[in-house]
Amino acid sequence: MTAFAEPLVLPERRGPAGRLSDFFWKHPHLLLLIMLAPPLLWLGVVYLGSLFALLLQSFFSIDDFSGLINYEFTLATYRQLLSETKLDIILRTVLMAATVTVASAVIAFPIAYYAARYAQGKWKVLFYLGVMLPLWSSYLVKIYAWKLILAKEGILTWFFEKLHLMWLLDGWLSLPVVGGNSLSVSYTGTFIVFVYVWLPFMILPIQAALERVPGNLIEASSDLGGTPAQTFRYVLFPLALPGIVAGSIFTFSLTLGDYIIPQIVGSSRLFIGQAVYAQQGTAGNIPLAAAFTVVPIVIMGAYLFVAKRMGAFDAL
């Protein structure tokens, strides 16, 4: 029985395509560089370049007499952000983003815990469908649907009337800050819609973090005499905290920069997104609009730094 030895080196292929394939096979790093060049150029030129241009615009100013942009570096535009009206917009937006983030975490945690610990098989599939299904519908349709639900003639008002609780709703709407003519034109309505729209972005990271928690740790805590509250505080919550912080990155940043929800469901008081639109579109003050835009970038930069130190990116 005769054995024929296989050649260790394959013969070079003929033709332009064959030679090109052999060249990239011998130089894999060059092939990787060519494949990564288009997305890196997009990221560097289109994304980072536009952010740099935005930052550059914020150091210019607007001429009060002519309304033209004065292309001289100045901090006057940023000093305008420290005025009472502009600072009120920033603080209002940050407070709303923080409130929505905390409420989303409180609502999302038990849902994510059930999915991570008890849902199996088809029930886990139904869980993912239930969480993801709202994300598949139109963003504007959901907001306008909530506008109708929260209106005076909406189903929520009808529900309070049937339960004879209109006094409670009217009392809440009479409050000076969170109230209004109806829920559809109040901070409360804006808060409800924000939580509804961004809740899936909080549930999924928490569920992923809870999936990584070994079940024997919870059993060990119970065996050692720990109450459910102590087990949650000292075992479950610290291990799930990276997932909570990861979800808060989405809910906080998306609320911070959103323009449509406060415009459709909200009062006349502006948020940062509305202020950017008003300054850029109506007033034509592009430097001030750019300075407003830099504020969420700086806030999220600091927030992401803290989140990274807490290991939040491991739960993404």
Buried (B, 14 or more C-beta within 10 A) or exposed (E): EEEEEEEEEEEEEEEEEEEEBBEBEEEEEEBEEEEEEEEEEEEEEEEEEEEEEBBEBBBBBBEEEEEEBBEEEEEBBBEBBEEEEBEEBBEBBBEBBBBBBBBBBEBBBEBBBBBBBEBEEEEBEEBBEEBEEEEEEEEEEBBEBBBEBBBEEBEBBEEBEEEEEEEEBEEBBEEEEBBBEBBBBBBBBBBBBBBBBBBBBBBBBBBBBBEEBEEEEBEEBBEEEBEEEBBBEEBBEEBBBBBBBBBBBBBBBBBBBBBBBBBBBBBEEBBBBBBBBBBBEEBEBBBBBBBBBBBBBEBBEEBBEEBEEBBBEEBB
